[in-house]
Amino acid sequence: MLVSDVMTAFPAYIRLGSSIRRAAEVISVSEVGQLMVLDHDGRFIGSLSEEDLVRAMLPGFDDVTEAGGTLADAFQLFLDKGRALAERVVDPLVVRDAATVSPGDELARAAVVMLDRGIRRLPVVDDGKLVGTVSRADLCRAVIYHS
């Protein structure tokens, strides 16, 4: 079975230069944990996960202790840092060496890459263009419906 048989053909994506706020909005609306990132010519550049966004907004331990050290202090710092970063571009947060598969790859290859690297969703790229994504859920559906 090939990646193209089970991939999601219209993945959630943003463009380089998008704001962190826009990335958070797209993640929230699309209900995916990882966005694909394209350049202005539609070429695949990398990925950006909700984890990448949250990590960027998390205050450091020293910041929390300087603010009082309570959970409420930490949460307020998280909110403040998120507001401060909201209009910055996502470009520095993008994982540019993201693993990819092609539509013609065997699904088993995608499964091995995902498990070896701890990835939940892989970009499917053909000649530099994003054509879809394949997720662990897609793998599970393939086993259920094609076994």
C-alpha positions in Angstrom: 0.0 0.0 0.0 1.3 3.5 -0.9 1.3 6.7 1.1 -0.9 8.2 -1.6 -3.6 5.7 -0.8 -4.2 7.0 2.7 -2.7 10.5 2.9 -4.7 13.7 3.7 -4.7 15.6 0.4 -5.4 19.1 1.8 -3.2 19.5 4.9 -3.2 22.5 7.2 -0.4 24.9 6.3 0.9 28.4 6.7 3.4 30.5 4.8 6.8 31.7 5.9 6.4 35.2 7.3 3.1 34.4 9.0 2.7 35.6 12.5 2.7 33.3 15.6 -0.8 34.4 16.2 -1.9 33.2 12.8 -0.2 29.9 13.3 -2.0 29.4 16.6 -5.3 30.3 15.0 -4.8 27.8 12.1 -3.8 25.0 14.6 -6.8 25.8 16.7 -9.3 25.9 13.8 -7.9 22.9 11.9 -7.5 20.8 15.1 -4.1 19.4 14.0 -1.0 19.5 16.1 1.4 20.3 13.3 1.3 22.8 10.4 3.2 22.4 7.2 5.1 25.6 6.2 5.4 26.7 2.6 7.3 29.5 1.0 5.6 32.1 -1.2 6.0 29.9 -4.3 4.2 27.0 -2.5 7.3 24.9 -2.0 7.6 22.9 1.2 10.0 24.5 3.7 9.3 22.6 7.0 6.8 22.1 9.8 5.7 23.9 12.9 4.0 22.0 15.8 1.8 23.2 18.6 4.6 22.1 20.9 7.0 24.5 19.1 4.6 27.3 19.7 4.0 26.5 23.4 7.7 26.1 24.0 8.4 29.5 22.6 5.9 31.0 25.0 6.9 29.2 28.1 8.7 31.3 30.7 12.1 30.1 32.0 12.5 28.8 35.5 14.4 31.8 36.6 11.7 34.1 35.2 9.1 32.3 37.2 11.1 32.4 40.5 11.8 36.1 40.0 8.1 36.8 39.5 7.2 35.1 42.8 7.4 31.4 42.0 3.8 30.5 42.1 1.8 28.7 39.5 -0.3 31.8 39.0 2.9 33.8 38.4 4.1 31.2 35.8 0.7 31.3 34.0 0.7 35.1 33.9 4.3 35.1 32.5 3.1 32.5 29.9 0.3 34.9 28.9 2.5 37.9 28.8 5.1 36.2 26.7 2.5 34.8 24.3 1.1 38.4 23.8 4.6 39.7 23.2 5.4 37.0 20.6 2.0 37.0 18.9 2.9 39.3 16.0 6.4 37.9 15.4 7.0 35.7 12.4 7.1 31.9 12.8 10.2 31.6 10.6 12.7 31.0 13.5 10.4 28.3 15.0 10.0 26.3 11.7 11.7 22.9 11.7 13.4 23.0 8.3 15.0 19.6 8.2 11.6 17.8 8.6 11.4 14.2 7.5 9.2 13.7 4.4 7.8 10.9 2.3 6.6 10.9 -1.3 3.2 9.8 -2.5 4.8 6.7 -4.1 6.5 5.5 -1.0 5.3 2.4 0.7 3.2 3.1 3.7 5.5 0.9 5.8 8.3 3.4 5.1 6.2 6.2 6.5 5.4 4.1 9.6 9.1 3.4 10.2 10.0 7.1 9.8 7.2 8.2 12.2 8.1 5.7 14.9 11.9 6.1 14.6 11.6 9.9 14.9 8.6 10.1 17.2 6.6 12.0 14.6 2.8 12.0 14.5 2.3 13.5 11.1 4.6 13.4 8.0 4.6 15.8 5.1 4.1 14.2 1.7 6.2 16.0 -0.8 6.5 15.6 -4.5 9.1 17.6 -6.5 9.4 20.1 -3.6 5.6 20.7 -3.4 3.5 19.7 -0.5 0.8 17.3 -1.7 -0.5 16.0 1.6 0.3 14.6 5.0 0.2 11.1 6.4 -0.5 10.6 10.1 -0.4 7.8 12.6 -4.2 7.8 12.5 -4.0 7.2 8.7 -1.7 4.2 9.4 -4.2 2.8 11.8 -7.1 3.3 9.4 -5.1 1.5 6.7 -4.6 -1.5 9.0 -8.3 -1.6 9.9 -9.8 -1.2 6.5 -7.2 -2.9 4.3 -6.2 -6.0 6.3 
